[in-house]
């Protein structure tokens, strides 16, 4: 049995009038080498008119590929069925070109343009008849497919050198559209018990008539899809469905008995239309889910999965309650764009602004003009992005983003036109939690990392569904950053004690078991306890060989999140920098500091913008770090100095703890403040302070949680209310949830200040977000009887 998609070579046409049969040599794809005298193709190569027709598809005699050849010890002869027309339809794809087939009959039986010549096929695909478009591709070996597109994870275990051309005709037969394997593999592996047939760029119609290009990965045996319908799993992406990681995941689910579907979102890569992030996805997601459910290969049940934007689209799709959506696995995405992503506490979260630049750099305007790509890429990366981010709000037509008008408009509507929480944010594509009641009553696996962008939204969403009485809600929270499962992130090691997910393979297998449980009814599928979370802390505090702090930690598998035993406990800020459960008794006590927007504090913690050390290591570098200033903007801070030494940072900490203390759950800050400015920010960070050691002579301040509130939104986000000088205001706002063990001898520390750049935009303190002026703010925090600022920590017994 071929572990990779089969390819038909040396095929000979049969004489059957309705379904041609070929006697062919089926070559299992095992590995590749460059044929003598040929030129290797780079991974970004596209099919071009200059390429010779590629032989190797059904109905074409000759060798497998023009420039590449298979090396295999298993060549066999088999009969396979393909559509009546053997002419392949070739598509231009960004990484590897794969064929679909013309939906007509044999050329000698009907005109290629005859309408309705194959109504059965039209019905199966749900599309109109398609003609031959574009030149044929040259097959690219998997190793080169991945070159230049890989991160540190290795995808070489998956053989994806080309499409499964064998059996494509059977894939178009409504009685042979689906098939599967006997059961889930222990790990994704080239050694499987079935093949996969891939149908590329199937146009799926939306309600407005636009078609979104969709790839179907159909389980098969010997290159022929099995007959019985199966559940489907769907990933919708703006990042190109032909990315190696998208292909790998789609193949994994298909090889394990699911109709696997991947779609380019509207206006992205092969799909038509214009891309406006988020707002277009509810309807498009609904229509796609129901199209998949009606497909003859599917048994009517659809599950969804995916990370980041692919998690957004799951939440957005669910707002319209598609009847065929039976479960979903949102991995690191928000349930409300305003609250949890773009306007955190009313401050602009700059991570998504940088993301808009990223998708603009390969959007329609950029792909039509490489100079647009170059200009936006320069704007979005490294120090240049920090420079532009310091000059928000941007104005239309005055940045390189104006070269991509579609994306510039999106950026302005999402960031600079709608500061208050309004009906714009309540629409299903942005305020998904406003529509939780409309969600299907279905199992959901909520997944996030402590140092991702979205721990609070995933935790809040899970808890909301539980309060609503929705059954089979599970949550998984690990010591991770965005879209990786490394146990060493930032400059910290967490270890893997009790871990069941150490690699992406492990996570894929959990997703598989989740789908087996809820789409196939396999009650033996082990999806673990409902609450699966990592408690940070407890390590030896030494510097490991990799140069990172051993913070340590352990996994817990429990019935609920937050843990039922956790008790919110107040820790009060005291005069002189103390922090204790006891409230202050002083009649008048406060501390004032000066915040200057021209001298911000660097974001050293749950950093979501790549700068400094994170530039080299990507998401894995964007984790926790010691509270030492990093370089951001000229004149901002002193790189290398402790953040706590700044005069505009207030530090409150406990005495060294006599015993271990563990927290797990939601965290809240309550500050009593005043300011001589009409508006300013208050930012709170919770830290686990390690004592001095030979490895860390100055100790180590490990960031546990953080939160921010723009003071003009202290009464709610629907309308800003400026402050009056001399008035004392009560601010209450959430920090990110956390689970951490503070070891005996450590200190619990709370820092208070008014900036965290580049995680959040710079508040110029005028109260007018469009003001070009700035002013200094003298901000006061009260720690006195009656106005006792404090944090609520979820203490475990």
C-alpha positions in Angstrom: 0.0 0.0 0.0 1.4 3.3 -1.0 2.1 5.6 1.9 1.9 8.7 -0.3 -0.5 9.9 -3.0 -0.3 7.6 -6.0 0.6 8.8 -9.5 -0.6 7.1 -12.7 1.9 6.6 -15.5 1.8 4.9 -18.9 -1.9 4.9 -18.9 -3.8 3.4 -21.8 -7.4 4.4 -22.5 -10.1 1.7 -22.3 -13.3 1.5 -24.4 -16.0 2.2 -21.8 -18.4 4.9 -22.9 -19.5 6.3 -19.5 -16.4 5.9 -17.4 -13.0 5.3 -19.0 -10.8 2.6 -17.5 -7.0 2.6 -17.8 -4.4 -0.1 -17.3 -1.6 1.8 -15.7 1.6 1.6 -13.8 1.0 2.9 -10.3 4.2 4.3 -8.7 4.2 4.7 -5.0 5.9 8.0 -4.0 8.8 7.2 -1.7 11.6 9.6 -2.4 12.9 11.8 -5.2 16.1 12.5 -7.0 16.9 14.8 -9.8 16.9 13.1 -13.2 20.3 13.3 -15.0 20.6 16.4 -17.1 17.5 18.1 -15.6 17.2 21.3 -13.7 15.9 21.3 -10.2 13.0 23.6 -9.4 13.0 26.0 -6.5 10.2 25.6 -4.0 8.5 28.8 -5.1 8.4 27.8 -8.7 5.0 28.2 -10.4 3.7 26.5 -13.5 4.5 28.8 -16.5 3.8 28.6 -20.2 7.5 27.9 -20.8 7.2 24.5 -19.1 6.7 21.4 -21.2 3.6 19.4 -20.6 4.2 17.2 -17.6 3.6 13.6 -18.3 2.4 11.4 -15.4 -1.3 12.0 -15.2 -3.9 9.5 -16.4 -4.3 9.5 -20.1 -0.8 10.8 -20.9 1.9 8.3 -21.8 5.4 8.8 -20.8 7.6 9.3 -17.8 6.5 10.6 -14.4 7.8 14.1 -14.7 9.9 16.3 -16.9 12.6 17.2 -14.4 12.1 14.7 -11.5 11.9 11.0 -11.3 10.7 8.6 -8.6 13.0 6.2 -6.9 10.9 3.2 -5.8 11.1 -0.5 -5.3 7.4 -1.1 -5.5 6.0 -0.7 -9.1 2.9 -2.5 -9.8 0.2 -2.6 -12.5 -3.4 -1.8 -11.5 -6.7 -0.7 -13.1 -8.0 2.6 -12.0 -11.0 4.7 -13.1 -10.7 8.3 -14.2 -13.2 10.8 -15.7 -14.4 10.2 -19.2 -12.1 13.0 -20.4 -8.5 12.4 -19.7 -7.5 16.0 -20.3 -6.2 17.4 -17.0 -7.1 20.9 -16.0 -3.9 22.6 -14.6 -3.9 25.3 -12.0 -1.4 27.9 -11.1 -0.5 27.4 -7.5 2.0 29.1 -5.3 4.1 26.2 -4.3 3.2 23.1 -6.3 0.9 22.7 -9.2 -1.6 19.8 -9.0 -4.4 18.8 -11.5 -8.1 18.6 -11.4 -10.0 17.2 -14.4 -12.3 18.6 -17.0 -15.8 17.7 -16.1 -16.8 16.7 -19.7 -17.2 13.5 -21.6 -14.7 12.0 -24.1 -13.8 14.5 -26.8 -15.0 12.2 -29.5 -18.5 11.9 -27.8 -19.3 15.6 -27.1 -18.2 19.1 -27.6 -16.0 20.4 -24.8 -18.3 23.3 -24.5 -21.6 21.3 -24.5 -23.6 22.4 -21.5 -24.7 19.7 -19.1 -22.6 17.1 -20.8 -21.9 15.6 -17.4 -24.7 16.6 -15.0 -23.8 13.8 -12.5 -20.3 15.2 -12.2 -21.6 18.8 -12.0 -23.9 17.7 -9.1 -21.1 15.9 -7.3 -18.7 18.8 -7.4 -21.4 21.4 -6.9 -19.8 23.5 -9.7 -20.2 24.3 -13.3 -18.2 22.5 -16.0 -14.7 23.7 -16.1 -12.5 24.0 -19.2 -8.8 23.5 -19.5 -6.9 26.5 -18.1 -3.3 27.3 -17.9 -0.2 25.2 -18.6 0.7 22.0 -16.9 2.9 21.9 -13.9 6.2 20.3 -13.2 6.1 18.0 -10.2 8.2 19.3 -7.3 9.8 16.9 -4.8 8.6 17.2 -1.3 12.0 18.1 0.1 12.1 21.1 -2.3 8.5 21.9 -1.7 9.3 22.7 1.9 12.6 24.5 1.2 12.3 28.1 2.2 8.8 27.5 3.7 9.8 25.7 6.9 10.3 26.6 10.5 12.1 24.5 13.0 9.5 21.8 12.9 10.2 19.1 10.3 7.5 18.0 8.0 9.6 15.5 6.1 7.6 12.7 7.6 4.8 13.5 5.2 5.2 12.5 1.6 3.5 15.2 -0.4 5.5 15.3 -3.6 2.3 15.5 -5.7 -1.4 14.9 -6.0 -3.1 11.6 -6.0 -3.9 11.4 -9.7 -4.8 7.7 -9.6 -8.5 7.2 -9.0 -9.5 10.8 -9.6 -12.3 9.5 -11.8 -13.6 7.5 -8.9 -13.4 10.6 -6.8 -15.9 12.2 -9.1 -18.2 9.2 -8.7 -20.9 9.9 -6.0 -20.7 6.2 -5.1 -17.0 6.2 -4.6 -16.2 9.6 -3.2 -15.0 8.7 0.3 -13.0 6.2 2.1 -10.9 5.8 5.2 -8.4 3.9 7.3 -9.0 1.4 9.9 -8.1 3.7 12.8 -5.9 6.6 13.9 -2.1 6.2 13.7 0.0 6.6 16.8 1.7 9.5 15.1 1.6 11.2 11.6 3.8 8.9 9.6 4.5 8.0 6.0 3.6 4.4 6.9 -0.2 4.3 6.7 -2.9 1.9 5.6 -4.4 4.0 2.8 -3.8 6.5 0.0 -5.3 9.9 -0.5 -6.8 11.4 -3.6 -6.5 15.1 -3.8 -8.9 17.3 -5.8 -7.5 20.8 -6.2 -9.3 24.1 -6.5 -12.9 23.0 -6.5 -14.9 26.2 -6.7 -17.4 26.4 -3.8 -20.2 28.9 -4.4 -21.0 31.5 -1.8 -24.5 33.1 -1.4 -23.4 36.2 -3.3 -22.2 34.1 -6.3 -18.5 34.3 -5.6 -16.6 31.0 -5.6 -13.9 30.1 -3.1 -11.2 27.7 -4.2 -11.2 24.6 -2.1 -9.0 21.4 -1.9 -10.5 18.0 -1.1 -8.4 15.3 0.4 -10.3 12.0 0.0 -9.3 8.8 1.8 -8.7 6.0 -0.6 -7.3 2.5 -1.0 -5.0 1.8 -3.9 -5.7 5.3 -5.2 -9.4 4.8 -5.3 -11.7 6.6 -2.8 -13.8 4.3 -0.7 -17.6 4.3 -1.2 -19.1 5.0 2.2 -19.5 8.7 3.2 -17.3 9.9 6.1 -17.3 12.9 8.4 -15.4 15.9 7.1 -12.9 18.3 8.8 -12.5 21.8 7.5 -9.8 24.4 7.7 -10.3 27.8 6.1 -7.2 29.9 5.8 -6.0 33.3 4.5 -2.4 32.0 4.5 -2.5 29.8 1.3 -4.0 26.3 1.4 -0.9 25.1 -0.3 1.4 26.0 2.5 3.3 22.9 3.7 1.7 22.9 7.1 -1.8 23.1 5.6 -1.1 20.2 3.3 0.5 18.2 6.1 -2.5 18.6 8.4 -5.0 17.9 5.6 -3.2 14.8 4.6 -3.0 13.6 8.2 -6.8 13.7 8.7 -7.5 12.2 5.3 -5.1 9.3 6.0 -7.0 8.7 9.3 -10.4 8.4 7.8 -11.8 11.9 7.3 -12.8 13.9 4.2 -10.3 16.7 4.7 -11.1 20.1 3.2 -8.9 23.2 3.0 -10.1 26.5 1.6 -8.5 29.8 0.7 -10.6 32.6 2.3 -12.2 35.2 0.1 -9.7 37.5 -1.6 -6.8 35.3 -0.6 -4.5 33.4 -3.0 -6.7 31.3 -5.4 -10.1 32.5 -4.1 -11.7 35.5 -5.8 -13.1 38.6 -4.3 -11.7 41.2 -1.9 -10.3 40.4 1.6 -11.7 42.4 4.5 -10.4 40.6 7.6 -13.0 38.8 9.8 -16.2 40.5 8.8 -16.7 38.4 5.6 -16.2 35.1 7.4 -19.5 34.2 9.1 -21.4 33.8 5.8 -18.5 32.3 3.9 -17.9 29.9 6.7 -21.6 28.9 6.9 -21.9 28.3 3.2 -18.7 26.3 3.1 -19.7 24.0 6.0 -23.1 23.3 4.4 -21.5 22.7 1.0 -19.1 20.2 2.5 -21.9 18.5 4.4 -23.9 18.1 1.2 -21.0 16.7 -0.7 -21.5 13.0 -1.5 -18.2 12.1 0.2 -19.4 13.5 3.5 -21.9 11.9 5.9 -23.3 15.3 6.8 -21.1 16.0 9.8 -18.4 18.7 9.7 -15.8 19.6 12.3 -13.5 22.6 12.1 -9.9 23.2 13.3 -7.1 25.6 12.9 -4.9 28.2 14.6 -4.9 32.0 14.7 -7.0 33.4 11.9 -8.2 29.8 11.3 -9.5 29.9 14.8 -11.2 33.3 14.2 -13.1 31.9 11.3 -14.4 29.0 13.4 -15.9 31.4 16.0 -17.3 33.5 13.2 -18.8 30.6 11.3 -20.5 29.3 14.5 -22.3 32.7 15.0 -24.7 31.7 12.2 -25.4 28.3 13.6 -24.8 26.1 10.6 -26.8 22.9 11.2 -24.0 20.6 10.0 -21.3 22.0 12.2 -20.9 19.4 14.9 -17.7 20.3 16.7 -14.7 22.7 16.5 -11.2 23.1 17.8 -10.3 26.8 17.9 -6.6 27.0 18.7 -5.4 30.5 19.7 -8.0 32.9 18.5 -10.3 35.5 20.1 -14.0 35.6 20.6 -14.2 39.3 20.3 -11.9 41.4 18.1 -12.3 44.6 20.2 -12.1 43.2 23.7 -9.3 40.6 23.2 -7.3 41.6 20.2 -7.3 45.1 18.7 -8.5 47.3 21.6 -7.4 45.5 24.7 -8.5 47.6 27.7 -9.1 50.4 25.1 -5.4 50.4 24.1 -4.5 49.4 20.5 -3.0 45.9 20.4 -0.3 46.4 17.8 0.2 42.7 17.0 -2.8 42.6 14.8 -1.8 45.8 13.1 1.5 44.2 12.2 -0.5 41.2 11.0 -2.6 43.3 8.6 0.7 44.5 7.1 1.8 40.9 6.8 -1.3 39.7 4.9 -1.2 42.9 2.8 2.3 42.0 1.7 1.0 39.0 -0.2 -2.6 40.2 -1.0 -4.0 40.8 -4.5 -2.4 44.3 -4.9 1.0 43.1 -3.8 1.0 39.9 -5.9 0.2 42.1 -8.9 3.1 44.3 -8.2 6.3 43.1 -6.4 7.2 46.6 -5.5 4.2 46.8 -3.3 5.3 43.7 -1.6 8.8 45.1 -1.0 7.4 48.4 0.4 5.0 46.8 2.8 7.5 44.2 3.9 10.0 46.9 4.8 7.2 48.6 6.8 6.1 45.6 8.8 9.4 44.1 10.0 11.9 44.8 12.7 12.8 48.3 13.8 10.9 49.9 10.9 7.6 48.6 12.2 8.4 50.0 15.7 9.0 53.3 14.1 5.7 53.3 12.2 3.9 51.9 15.3 5.1 54.9 17.3 3.3 57.2 14.9 -0.2 55.9 15.1 -2.8 56.8 14.3 -1.9 56.5 10.7 -3.6 58.6 8.1 -5.0 57.4 4.8 -2.6 57.7 1.9 0.4 58.5 4.0 2.0 55.1 4.6 3.3 52.4 2.3 0.1 50.4 3.2 -1.7 52.9 0.9 -0.2 50.9 -2.0 -2.6 48.1 -1.1 -5.9 50.1 -0.7 -8.0 47.1 0.3 -5.8 46.4 3.3 -5.3 50.1 4.1 -9.1 50.5 4.4 -9.3 47.4 6.7 -6.6 48.7 8.9 -8.3 52.1 9.3 -11.7 50.7 10.0 -10.3 48.2 12.5 -7.8 50.5 14.2 -8.3 54.2 13.6 -11.9 54.8 12.7 -13.8 52.9 15.5 -12.2 53.5 18.9 -15.4 53.0 20.9 -17.3 49.7 21.2 -20.2 50.2 18.8 -22.4 48.2 16.5 -19.4 47.9 14.2 -17.8 45.6 16.7 -20.9 43.7 17.6 -21.4 42.3 14.1 -20.9 38.5 13.9 -17.5 38.7 12.2 -16.0 40.8 15.1 -18.1 40.4 18.2 -18.4 36.7 18.1 -19.1 36.4 21.9 -22.1 38.6 21.4 -23.6 35.7 19.5 -22.7 32.8 21.8 -26.4 31.9 22.2 -26.6 31.3 18.4 -23.7 28.8 18.5 -24.6 25.2 17.8 -24.8 23.2 21.0 -21.7 21.2 20.3 -18.5 20.1 21.9 -15.6 22.6 21.7 -12.0 22.1 22.5 -10.6 25.5 23.4 -6.7 25.6 23.0 -4.2 28.4 23.9 -0.8 29.0 25.4 0.0 31.1 28.4 2.2 33.4 26.3 0.1 33.5 23.2 -2.0 36.6 22.4 -5.2 35.0 23.5 -5.2 33.2 26.9 -8.0 35.4 28.4 -10.4 35.1 25.5 -10.0 31.3 25.3 -10.5 31.0 29.1 -13.5 33.4 29.1 -15.1 31.7 26.1 -14.8 28.3 27.7 -16.2 29.5 31.0 -19.1 31.3 29.2 -20.1 28.1 27.4 -20.0 26.1 30.6 -22.2 28.7 32.4 -24.6 28.5 29.5 -24.9 24.7 30.2 -23.2 23.7 27.0 -21.9 20.1 27.5 -18.6 18.7 26.5 -16.5 21.9 26.7 -12.8 21.2 27.1 -9.9 23.6 27.5 -6.2 23.0 26.9 -3.6 25.6 28.2 0.1 25.0 27.8 3.3 27.0 28.4 3.5 28.0 24.7 3.6 31.1 22.5 1.7 31.4 19.2 1.4 28.2 17.1 4.2 26.2 18.7 4.5 23.5 21.4 8.0 24.2 22.5 8.7 23.9 26.2 11.5 26.4 25.9 10.3 29.9 24.9 11.6 33.4 25.4 14.5 32.9 27.7 12.7 30.3 29.9 12.6 26.5 30.1 9.4 25.0 31.4 10.1 21.3 31.0 7.7 18.5 30.1 6.7 17.0 33.4 3.3 15.3 32.9 3.1 16.6 29.3 1.1 14.7 26.8 1.7 17.3 24.1 5.4 17.9 23.4 5.3 18.2 19.6 2.9 19.2 16.9 2.4 15.5 16.2 1.1 15.0 19.7 -1.4 17.8 19.2 -2.6 16.5 15.8 -3.3 13.2 17.4 -5.3 14.9 20.2 -7.3 16.7 17.4 -7.8 13.3 15.7 -9.1 11.7 18.9 -11.4 14.6 19.5 -12.9 14.3 16.0 -13.1 10.5 16.5 -15.0 11.0 19.7 -17.5 13.6 18.4 -17.8 12.9 14.7 -17.5 9.1 14.7 -18.9 8.4 18.2 -15.8 6.5 19.3 -16.3 6.6 23.1 -12.9 4.9 23.5 -11.1 8.0 22.1 -9.1 9.5 25.0 -9.5 13.2 25.0 -8.4 13.5 28.6 -10.0 15.5 31.4 -12.1 18.6 30.5 -9.5 21.0 31.9 -5.9 20.4 30.8 -3.6 23.1 32.0 0.0 23.7 32.8 1.1 25.2 36.2 4.3 27.2 35.7 7.0 27.3 38.3 8.7 25.0 40.7 11.9 24.6 38.7 15.4 24.9 40.2 15.9 28.4 38.9 19.3 27.6 37.4 20.5 28.7 34.0 20.4 25.6 31.7 22.9 24.7 29.0 20.7 26.5 26.5 21.1 29.7 28.4 17.5 29.8 29.7 16.1 29.9 33.2 14.6 26.7 34.5 11.2 28.0 35.6 9.7 24.5 35.5 6.1 23.4 35.9 3.7 20.6 35.8 0.5 19.5 34.0 -2.8 19.1 35.7 -5.8 17.2 34.3 -9.0 18.2 36.2 -12.7 18.6 35.7 -13.0 22.3 35.6 -11.2 25.6 34.8 -10.6 27.6 36.9 -10.0 24.9 39.4 -12.9 24.6 41.9 -10.5 24.9 44.8 -9.2 28.3 43.7 -10.2 31.2 45.9 -9.8 34.9 44.8 -7.6 36.6 47.4 -6.7 40.2 47.6 -3.1 41.3 47.7 -2.9 45.0 48.6 -0.3 47.6 47.5 1.3 49.3 50.5 3.3 52.4 51.0 7.0 51.8 50.6 6.5 49.1 48.0 5.0 46.3 50.1 2.4 43.7 48.8 0.4 41.7 51.3 -3.1 40.2 51.8 -3.8 42.7 54.6 -5.3 46.0 53.6 -3.4 49.2 54.4 -4.5 51.2 57.4 -2.9 54.5 56.6 -5.3 57.4 56.3 -3.5 59.0 53.4 -1.0 57.2 51.3 -0.2 57.4 47.6 2.7 57.3 45.1 3.0 59.6 42.0 5.1 59.1 39.0 5.5 60.9 35.7 4.7 59.2 32.4 6.3 60.8 29.3 5.0 59.3 26.0 8.5 60.0 24.6 10.0 57.5 26.9 8.0 54.2 27.0 8.7 51.0 28.8 9.6 48.0 26.6 7.2 45.0 26.4 9.0 42.2 28.2 6.6 39.3 28.9 3.8 38.0 26.8 5.2 39.9 23.9 3.2 39.7 20.7 5.3 41.8 18.4 8.5 40.4 17.1 11.4 42.7 18.1 14.8 42.3 19.7 15.6 38.7 20.4 12.3 37.5 19.0 13.3 38.5 15.5 15.7 35.6 15.3 13.5 32.9 16.8 10.0 34.0 15.7 7.1 32.9 17.9 9.4 30.7 20.0 11.4 33.8 20.9 8.3 35.8 21.8 7.9 34.5 25.3 8.7 35.4 28.9 11.9 37.3 29.6 13.6 38.8 32.6 12.5 42.4 33.3 15.4 44.0 31.6 14.8 46.8 29.2 15.2 46.0 25.5 15.8 48.5 22.7 12.6 49.8 21.1 12.8 53.5 20.0 15.7 56.0 20.3 15.6 57.6 23.7 13.1 55.2 25.2 14.6 53.6 28.3 18.1 52.4 28.8 18.5 48.9 27.2 20.1 46.5 29.7 18.8 48.2 32.8 16.2 46.7 35.1 12.7 47.9 34.3 12.1 48.2 38.1 14.8 50.9 38.3 12.8 53.3 36.1 11.3 56.3 38.0 8.0 55.8 36.1 7.6 52.2 37.3 6.0 51.5 40.7 7.1 48.2 42.3 5.2 46.4 45.0 6.3 43.0 46.3 5.9 40.5 49.1 8.5 39.4 51.5 10.2 36.2 50.5 7.5 33.5 50.7 7.9 31.1 53.7 6.1 28.3 51.7 5.1 27.5 48.2 2.1 29.4 46.9 0.1 28.4 43.8 -2.4 30.4 41.8 -4.6 29.1 39.0 -7.4 31.1 37.3 -8.6 34.6 36.6 -6.7 37.6 37.9 -8.1 41.1 38.4 -6.5 44.5 39.2 -8.3 47.2 41.2 -6.5 50.5 41.2 -7.5 53.8 42.8 -5.8 56.5 40.7 -5.8 60.2 39.8 -4.0 62.1 37.1 -3.4 65.7 35.9 -4.0 64.5 32.3 -7.5 63.9 30.8 -6.5 60.4 29.8 -3.6 58.0 30.3 -3.0 54.3 30.6 -2.5 52.0 33.6 -0.6 48.8 33.0 -0.2 46.1 35.7 2.2 43.2 35.5 2.4 40.2 37.9 5.8 38.7 38.4 7.5 35.7 40.1 10.7 37.0 41.5 13.5 34.5 41.9 16.1 35.1 44.5 19.7 35.9 43.7 21.8 32.9 42.6 25.2 32.2 41.0 23.5 32.1 37.6 21.4 35.2 38.3 23.2 37.5 40.7 20.4 40.1 40.5 17.7 37.5 40.7 15.2 36.9 37.9 11.7 38.5 37.5 9.5 36.1 35.6 6.4 37.6 34.0 3.3 35.7 35.0 0.4 37.9 33.8 -0.4 41.4 32.6 -3.3 43.8 31.8 -4.0 47.3 30.7 -6.8 49.9 30.9 -7.0 53.2 29.0 -8.5 55.4 31.7 -11.1 57.1 29.5 -12.8 53.7 29.2 -13.0 53.2 33.0 -16.9 53.4 32.8 -17.2 51.1 29.8 -16.0 50.9 26.3 -19.1 52.2 24.6 -18.1 55.8 25.3 -15.0 57.5 26.6 -15.2 59.7 29.6 -12.2 62.0 30.3 -10.7 62.5 33.8 -10.8 65.6 35.9 -7.6 66.7 37.6 -7.6 65.9 41.3 -10.4 63.4 41.2 -9.8 59.9 42.5 -11.1 57.1 40.2 -11.5 53.4 40.8 -10.3 51.3 37.9 -11.0 47.6 37.7 -9.8 45.5 34.8 -8.7 41.9 34.1 -5.2 40.6 33.7 -4.5 37.5 31.7 -5.4 34.3 33.5 -2.5 32.3 34.8 -1.3 29.3 36.7 2.0 29.6 38.6 3.7 28.1 41.6 5.7 30.7 43.5 8.3 28.7 45.4 9.3 29.4 48.9 12.0 32.1 49.0 10.5 33.8 45.9 8.5 37.0 46.0 5.2 37.9 44.4 5.6 41.3 42.6 3.2 43.7 41.0 4.5 46.5 38.8 2.3 49.5 37.8 3.2 51.9 35.0 1.6 53.6 31.9 3.1 52.1 28.8 4.1 48.7 27.3 5.5 49.3 23.8 5.3 47.7 21.3 2.6 45.4 22.6 0.3 48.4 22.9 0.2 51.8 21.2 1.6 54.9 22.9 -1.1 57.0 24.7 -0.3 60.7 24.2 -2.4 61.6 27.3 -4.6 64.2 25.6 -7.8 62.2 25.5 -8.2 62.6 21.8 -6.8 59.5 19.9 -6.4 61.6 16.7 -4.5 64.4 18.4 -1.0 65.1 17.0 0.0 66.7 20.3 1.3 65.0 23.4 1.6 65.9 27.1 3.2 64.5 30.2 0.9 62.8 32.7 1.6 62.9 36.5 -0.2 59.7 37.6 -1.0 58.8 41.2 -1.8 55.3 42.6 -3.5 55.2 46.1 -2.7 52.6 48.7 -4.7 53.9 51.7 -7.7 52.9 53.8 -10.7 53.4 51.7 -8.7 53.6 48.5 -6.7 50.4 48.7 -5.3 49.4 45.3 -4.9 45.6 45.0 -4.9 42.6 42.8 -7.1 39.5 43.2 -5.1 36.3 42.8 -6.8 32.9 42.5 -5.0 31.0 45.4 -5.0 27.3 45.5 -5.1 25.5 48.9 
